[in-house]
Amino acid sequence: MASDLSQQVDDLVQRMDDSDQSIQDFSDSLDTNLTDIQSAIDEQAQNIETLNESAGQLTFPLSQDTIDLIKEQFPSGFITLVAGTITLKDPRISPTSNIFLSVSQAGGIQGFLSYTASAGQAIINSTSATETSVISYLILN
């Protein structure tokens, strides 16, 4: 009977040792996982810091083909008013075109700008008949 009791105690001690080892292995695994997670968080924080430092400064290279495509899709340029008016000729202008106008260099007495678009042209007018400003334009269809 003492032998059975001794065997049961030995089995219990072995199961406790196995259990202790399992707990230690699990604890080690958790430590490793937490370390990996902390490293990933630190890396992402560094990435965010780098992005914040370069915010508004991001650039990308444009090939000449890309620039030509942009110019083709969004025609723009400069034109100078003569006595408060000028005709902008461009085959891409249609009666439904939206043309954005802005004074690039003031000249004469400035007025308010407007335009009337038709097929192939837009007549730009100022409310001042003496305006000679350089106007930048952007055509959107």
N, C-alpha and C positions, 0 to 999 in steps of 0.2 A: 504494500500500500504506500509506503514511503517512497518507493521507486516511482509509482504512478504520480504521486504528488510532486515529486522532484521533476518528473518529465513535464507535467503541466506547468510548473513554475518556469522551467527552461523554455517551453513553447511560448508562454506569456512574455517572457523577457525577450525572446527572438521577435515576436510580433511587435512589441514596443520599440525594439531597435529598428525594425523595418519601418514602422510608422514614423519614428523620429527621422529616419533617412528620407522618407517620402516628404515629410514636412520640410526638411532642409532643402531637398531638391526643388520643391515648389517655391520656397522662399527665394532660392537662388534664381530660379526662372523669373519670378516677379521682379527681383532686383534688376536682372538683365533687361527685361521688357521696359521697366520704368526708365532705365538709363537710355535705352534706345529711343523711347518716346521723348525724353527730355532733350536728347540730341536733335531729334527732328524738329521739336518746337524751337530750339535755339537757332537751327538753320533757317527755319521759316521766318523767325523774328529778324534775322540778319538780312534775308531777302526783302522783307518789308521795309527795313531801314534803308537798304540800297535803293529800292524803288522810290521811297519818299525823298531821298537825297537827289534823285534825278528827275523828280516830277516836273513836268513842263519842259524838260530838256531832251525828251526822247526824239530821236530822229531816225530816219530810214533813208537809204540811198534811192535816188530816182534816176532811172535810165533816161536817155533822151527819148526813147520810144514811149515811156510812161508820160513824160512831160508833154510830148506831142499829142498823145491821146487826151490828156487833161485839157490842153488848149483847144483841141477839136471839139470835145464835149462841152466845154465851158469857155466860149470865146470871150476874150476880154482885151482891153487896151486903153489907150488915151486918145482923146480928141479935144480940140480947142474951139470954144465958142467964138463966133464972129458976130458982133453986134447982137449977142444974146441968143443966137440960134446956130445950128449945124445939122447937117444930114449925115447920119451914120449909115453907111452902106455895107451890108454883109448878107450873103445869100442864105445864111442860117436864121435870119430874122423873119418871123412870121407875125401875123396880127395877134397871135396869142402869146408871143414871147414876153417874158418878164425881163426887164432891163434895169439893173441896179446902177444908179448913178451916184458919184461922189466927187466933190471938188478936190482935186489933187493940188492945184496951185491957183489961188485966187487971182482974178484979174478984173479990172473995171469995178463997177458997182454990182455986188452980188445980189441975185434974186433967188427965187425958188425954182427948182428944175422940174420939168415934166417931159414926157415924150409921147409920141403917137407912132405906133408900129404898124407897118404894112408889109407886104411880101418883099423881102430883100432890103428893107431900109427902115430906119426910125428917125423921125425928126425930133431933135432935142431942143427944147425951148427954155429960156429963163424968163422970169417975170421982169427982168431988167434988160432993156434994149441996149445997154452999154456994157453988159458983162462979157468978158473975154477970158474967162477962167479955163484952165485945163481940167477936163472932166475924165475921170476913170470910169469905165463901164464894165459890166459883166452881164452877158446874155445867158438866160436860162430858158430852155424850151421844155 
